[in-house]
């Protein structure tokens, strides 16, 4: 057998090339198997009460892994979080230190979905923040200043303004009430000064001019008509006839012929008001004429001036 001679340098080159090829082939056959990881870091481990700090979660997920939507993180419930910033491979939380004792952040868990959609979670190591007092390293030796009284910032007139407004509104209300009372008193005086018969005649004339009966509002017409008659009967006979039933009025009236002739009219008006009775226009005219005759028969005797005016 014939032996081959290889120079030393060429032999080293060939051995290196074979070793590199073997490593490359081995690297190509070993799959990437990156594991999930999570670390928690605070910008500083000592803080005072009321201070704002940033807490950073740095995470790494396996190939094809993704965070859940919505984001699911547990273990931060005790923090007074005021802000959150989500960045690639990092989630930052802004929180306020709101307690005097040390702030222990236990295990934080971040949920994610693997490449095949299965929900997984990754956990971190606990973190502790030392909380110091705002009164210094020795709070028991601190000298506290007394709390000052609240100093007024406005003038005395400003504090009296609501009372002034209330007083003005009260005076305005009294003035309006007094003016309305005087107006009603004048109207009542004029009404009382006018004779009942004249007031009844004016009310009947006004009712006829409104034309309720002609527009088909028969019940409304007879309600008003009955009220006028009852008010006049009450005025001339001294009865509260407006609040009384027709039968109660009949029991209080005497045997005067005009009164007895008036009762059938009141009963007919009640039937129109409280039933389906529909009187004819001629019946309505006769009822009006009967009331006018009743007013004429029961009115006081006219004075000389009124007799002369009527004769003229």
C-alpha positions as CSV (number, residue, x, y, z in Angstrom):
1,X,0.0,0.0,0.0
2,X,1.3,3.4,-1.0
3,X,1.4,6.1,1.8
4,X,0.3,9.8,1.1
5,X,2.2,12.7,2.6
6,X,0.3,15.8,3.7
7,X,2.1,18.9,4.7
8,X,1.4,20.2,8.3
9,X,-0.2,23.5,7.4
10,X,-2.4,21.9,4.8
11,X,-3.4,19.3,7.4
12,X,-4.5,21.9,9.9
13,X,-6.6,23.7,7.4
14,X,-8.4,20.5,6.4
15,X,-9.0,19.6,10.0
16,X,-10.5,23.1,10.8
17,X,-12.7,22.9,7.7
18,X,-14.1,19.5,8.7
19,X,-14.7,20.7,12.3
20,X,-16.6,23.9,11.1
21,X,-18.7,21.8,8.8
22,X,-19.6,19.4,11.6
23,X,-20.5,22.3,14.0
24,X,-22.7,24.0,11.3
25,X,-24.4,20.7,10.6
26,X,-25.0,20.2,14.3
27,X,-26.4,23.7,14.7
28,X,-28.8,23.3,11.8
29,X,-30.2,20.1,13.3
30,X,-30.8,21.6,16.9
31,X,-34.1,23.6,17.0
32,X,-34.4,26.9,18.8
33,X,-36.2,26.3,22.1
34,X,-36.3,29.7,23.8
35,X,-38.1,29.6,27.2
36,X,-40.4,32.3,28.6
37,X,-39.0,34.6,31.2
38,X,-40.2,37.6,33.3
39,X,-38.2,40.0,35.5
40,X,-39.5,42.9,37.6
41,X,-37.5,46.0,38.3
42,X,-38.2,49.3,40.2
43,X,-36.3,52.4,39.4
44,X,-35.1,52.6,43.0
45,X,-35.5,50.4,46.0
46,X,-36.0,53.2,48.6
47,X,-38.8,55.8,48.3
48,X,-40.8,58.2,50.5
49,X,-44.5,58.2,51.0
50,X,-46.3,60.0,48.1
51,X,-43.5,59.5,45.7
52,X,-44.2,58.3,42.1
53,X,-42.1,55.4,40.8
54,X,-41.8,53.4,37.6
55,X,-42.0,49.6,37.8
56,X,-40.8,47.7,34.6
57,X,-41.8,44.2,33.6
58,X,-39.3,42.8,31.0
59,X,-40.5,39.6,29.4
60,X,-39.4,37.1,26.8
61,X,-41.8,34.6,25.1
62,X,-41.2,31.4,23.2
63,X,-41.1,31.4,19.4
64,X,-44.7,32.2,18.2
65,X,-45.8,33.3,21.7
66,X,-48.0,36.4,22.1
67,X,-49.6,38.3,25.0
68,X,-53.2,37.8,25.8
69,X,-55.8,40.3,24.6
70,X,-56.8,42.0,26.9
71,X,-53.5,42.0,28.8
72,X,-53.6,39.8,31.9
73,X,-51.2,40.5,34.7
74,X,-51.6,39.5,38.4
75,X,-49.7,40.4,41.5
76,X,-49.8,44.2,41.1
77,X,-53.2,44.7,42.8
78,X,-51.7,46.3,45.9
79,X,-50.1,49.1,43.9
80,X,-51.7,52.4,43.4
81,X,-51.1,52.4,39.6
82,X,-51.7,55.7,37.9
83,X,-50.3,55.0,34.4
84,X,-49.3,52.1,32.1
85,X,-47.1,52.0,29.0
86,X,-46.9,48.9,26.8
87,X,-43.7,48.5,24.7
88,X,-42.1,45.6,22.8
89,X,-40.8,43.1,25.3
90,X,-41.5,45.6,28.2
91,X,-44.5,46.9,30.2
92,X,-44.0,49.9,32.5
93,X,-46.3,50.9,35.3
94,X,-46.3,54.3,37.1
95,X,-47.5,53.9,40.8
96,X,-47.6,56.0,43.9
97,X,-46.1,54.9,47.2
98,X,-49.1,55.1,49.6
99,X,-48.0,53.3,52.7
100,X,-45.4,53.7,55.5
101,X,-44.4,50.1,55.8
102,X,-42.2,48.4,53.3
103,X,-43.8,47.7,50.0
104,X,-43.5,44.0,49.1
105,X,-44.3,43.2,45.4
106,X,-44.7,39.4,45.4
107,X,-44.7,37.1,42.5
108,X,-46.0,38.8,39.3
109,X,-47.6,36.5,36.7
110,X,-47.9,37.4,33.0
111,X,-50.3,35.3,30.9
112,X,-49.6,34.6,27.2
113,X,-50.6,32.3,24.4
114,X,-48.2,29.8,22.9
115,X,-47.8,29.3,19.2
116,X,-50.6,26.6,19.2
117,X,-53.0,29.0,21.0
118,X,-52.7,27.4,24.5
119,X,-52.8,29.9,27.4
120,X,-49.6,29.9,29.5
121,X,-48.1,32.1,32.2
122,X,-44.7,33.2,33.3
123,X,-43.8,34.3,36.8
124,X,-41.2,36.7,38.3
125,X,-39.2,36.9,41.5
126,X,-40.5,39.1,44.4
127,X,-39.3,42.6,44.8
128,X,-39.3,44.8,48.0
129,X,-39.2,48.6,48.2
130,X,-38.1,50.2,51.5
131,X,-40.5,53.1,52.4
132,X,-39.0,56.0,54.4
133,X,-40.8,58.7,56.3
134,X,-41.1,62.2,55.0
135,X,-40.0,63.3,58.5
136,X,-36.4,62.1,58.0
137,X,-34.5,59.2,59.2
138,X,-35.6,59.8,62.8
139,X,-39.3,60.8,62.7
140,X,-39.6,60.5,66.5
141,X,-37.2,63.5,66.8
142,X,-38.8,65.7,64.2
143,X,-40.5,69.0,65.4
144,X,-43.9,69.4,63.9
145,X,-45.3,72.9,63.2
146,X,-48.8,73.6,64.4
147,X,-51.5,73.8,61.9
148,X,-52.5,77.3,61.2
149,X,-56.1,78.5,61.1
150,X,-57.7,78.9,57.7
151,X,-57.3,82.6,56.7
152,X,-60.2,84.3,54.9
153,X,-59.3,85.2,51.4
154,X,-62.4,87.4,50.5
155,X,-63.9,90.5,51.9
156,X,-66.6,90.6,54.6
157,X,-69.0,91.9,52.0
158,X,-68.7,88.8,49.9
159,X,-69.8,86.6,52.9
160,X,-72.9,88.7,53.4
161,X,-73.8,88.7,49.7
162,X,-76.0,85.5,49.9
163,X,-78.0,87.0,52.8
164,X,-78.5,90.2,50.9
165,X,-79.8,88.3,47.9
166,X,-82.2,86.3,50.1
167,X,-83.4,89.5,51.8
168,X,-84.1,91.2,48.4
169,X,-86.0,88.2,47.1
170,X,-88.0,88.1,50.3
171,X,-89.0,91.8,49.9
172,X,-89.9,91.3,46.3
173,X,-92.1,88.4,47.2
174,X,-93.9,90.4,49.9
175,X,-94.4,93.3,47.4
176,X,-95.9,91.0,44.8
177,X,-98.2,89.3,47.3
178,X,-99.4,92.7,48.7
179,X,-100.1,94.0,45.2
180,X,-102.0,90.9,44.2
181,X,-104.0,91.0,47.5
182,X,-105.0,94.7,46.9
183,X,-106.1,93.9,43.4
184,X,-108.2,91.0,44.5
185,X,-109.6,93.1,47.3
186,X,-110.6,95.8,44.8
187,X,-112.3,93.2,42.6
188,X,-114.1,91.7,45.5
189,X,-115.3,95.1,46.6
190,X,-116.6,95.9,43.1
191,X,-118.3,92.5,43.0
192,X,-119.9,93.0,46.4
193,X,-121.0,96.5,45.5
194,X,-122.8,95.3,42.4
195,X,-126.3,93.9,43.0
196,X,-126.7,90.2,42.6
197,X,-129.4,90.5,39.9
198,X,-127.3,92.8,37.8
199,X,-124.2,90.5,38.1
200,X,-126.4,87.4,37.2
201,X,-127.8,89.2,34.1
202,X,-124.3,90.1,32.9
203,X,-123.1,86.5,33.4
204,X,-126.0,85.1,31.4
205,X,-125.4,87.6,28.6
206,X,-121.7,86.6,28.5
207,X,-122.6,82.9,28.5
208,X,-124.9,83.4,25.5
209,X,-122.3,85.4,23.6
210,X,-119.8,82.6,24.0
211,X,-122.0,80.3,21.9
212,X,-121.1,77.1,23.7
213,X,-124.5,75.5,23.0
214,X,-124.3,76.4,19.3
215,X,-120.8,74.8,19.0
216,X,-122.2,71.5,20.5
217,X,-120.7,72.0,24.0
218,X,-124.1,71.4,25.6
219,X,-122.9,70.0,28.9
220,X,-120.4,72.9,29.3
221,X,-123.2,75.4,28.7
222,X,-125.5,73.9,31.3
223,X,-122.7,73.6,33.9
224,X,-122.1,77.3,33.6
225,X,-125.8,78.0,33.4
226,X,-126.6,76.0,36.5
227,X,-123.7,77.7,38.4
228,X,-125.0,81.2,37.6
229,X,-128.6,80.3,38.7
230,X,-127.3,78.7,41.9
231,X,-125.1,81.6,42.8
232,X,-128.0,84.1,42.3
233,X,-130.4,81.9,44.4
234,X,-127.8,81.7,47.1
235,X,-127.4,85.5,47.1
236,X,-131.1,86.4,47.3
237,X,-132.2,83.6,49.6
238,X,-129.1,83.4,51.9
239,X,-128.0,79.9,51.0
240,X,-124.8,78.2,50.0
241,X,-126.6,77.0,46.9
242,X,-123.4,76.5,44.8
243,X,-122.2,73.7,47.2
244,X,-125.7,72.2,47.7
245,X,-127.6,69.6,45.6
246,X,-130.9,70.5,43.9
247,X,-132.9,68.6,46.5
248,X,-131.1,70.3,49.4
249,X,-132.0,73.7,47.7
250,X,-135.6,72.5,47.4
251,X,-135.7,71.7,51.1
252,X,-134.5,75.2,52.0
253,X,-136.7,77.3,49.7
254,X,-140.0,78.5,50.9
255,X,-143.4,78.4,49.0
256,X,-142.7,81.4,46.9
257,X,-144.0,80.7,43.4
258,X,-140.9,81.9,41.6
259,X,-138.7,79.5,43.6
260,X,-141.0,76.6,42.9
261,X,-141.0,77.3,39.2
262,X,-137.2,77.4,39.3
263,X,-136.7,73.9,40.7
264,X,-137.7,72.0,37.5
265,X,-135.2,74.1,35.6
266,X,-132.4,73.1,38.1
267,X,-133.4,69.4,37.9
268,X,-133.4,69.5,34.0
269,X,-129.9,71.1,34.1
270,X,-128.7,68.3,36.4
271,X,-130.0,65.7,33.9
272,X,-128.1,67.4,31.0
273,X,-124.9,67.6,33.1
274,X,-124.9,64.1,34.4
275,X,-126.8,62.1,31.7
276,X,-127.2,61.8,27.9
277,X,-130.1,64.2,27.8
278,X,-129.7,66.7,24.9
279,X,-132.2,69.6,25.0
280,X,-133.2,71.3,21.8
281,X,-132.3,74.9,21.0
282,X,-135.9,75.9,21.8
283,X,-135.6,74.2,25.2
284,X,-132.4,76.1,25.9
285,X,-134.1,79.4,24.9
286,X,-137.0,78.7,27.2
287,X,-134.6,77.9,30.1
288,X,-132.8,81.2,29.6
289,X,-136.1,83.1,29.4
290,X,-137.3,81.4,32.6
291,X,-134.1,82.4,34.5
292,X,-134.4,86.0,33.3
293,X,-138.1,86.0,34.5
294,X,-137.0,84.6,37.9
295,X,-134.3,87.3,38.2
296,X,-136.9,90.0,37.3
297,X,-139.4,88.7,39.8
298,X,-136.9,88.4,42.7
299,X,-134.9,91.6,42.2
300,X,-135.4,94.5,44.6
301,X,-137.9,97.2,43.7
302,X,-136.1,99.7,41.4
303,X,-135.3,103.1,42.8
304,X,-136.8,106.3,41.3
305,X,-133.7,106.9,39.1
306,X,-133.8,103.4,37.8
307,X,-137.5,103.5,37.1
308,X,-137.2,106.8,35.2
309,X,-134.2,105.3,33.2
310,X,-136.2,102.2,32.4
311,X,-139.2,104.2,31.3
312,X,-137.1,106.4,29.1
